């Protein structure tokens, strides 16, 4: 007992900093109880004016409990499992070499389907569709395509079944211009290094994409097999893909002839207009996840909108179809001039027609794929 008293009398010198108080949790009366006849309590006596008792003050009607563990690892582990993890952009392209690195696996997500899972109870309102899969697509790049992401979503379960993702290297730009372009596009979100490590030409991307389509049994030539592209607007497939095919000097693939414009479905179903993905997500109270204008993240967010609409009972069908019987003319020379927003080669278009053509292209928002119906003996048609 003398030893206990000696230890207790040393405590007052440290009354201004009580190290274990920070680990005490105040709660409604849950007193720390000991056996009534405990000899330690009977033998323990303290001076009446003991400063330790004065220093340790608690609110009225409260006592303290001491946790068995002072570690916060449980709360950290819980937040770790629920917090957003960026997806590994090497893994989405089949080029991740750190699958055995635990630190890398903890930092980056390697399965985007887990982010987009739905409760089975939410599938009751889904209407029957004549499609088996939706191919959600959102291209990135205004001058040339820089990113080509596609999520394969089941029309029955709304789960992401597979993913195709490639970064695309421009074919008509100098290395200096590419570096400036990528730095401005992806540098601010720290993706420029991944892009430089993995980007391949658009022609190679299309070859790998067609192999992926056949592997998933979605295409064996001609049109898609009970699948359809879903885009947020017509620009991706109506304008950009034909333009890029012309720049890359390849034929426009037949599976790009029709698609679903989610904006049109949204307008018809909810009877309200949304100019873009962000507006739709705000109106539907869906949180924006990832980096906006990173194609793979935008594709996942568009998928969230699609899932929400299908759960609400929307019928998602083809909204745009290109007429395959009519030739669409797009020249690489005019593509370059349109991207520069000016006509420097004046011999291509007479002066009296130049301003009319510019206004026409601005009005239909058809930069890149130029249809010279009024100036040349060609016919073209795009319906949407």
Order of alpha helices (4+ residues) and beta strands (2+ residues): alpha-beta-alpha-alpha-beta-alpha-alpha-beta-beta-beta-alpha-alpha-beta-alpha-beta-alpha-beta-alpha-alpha-alpha-beta-alpha-alpha-beta
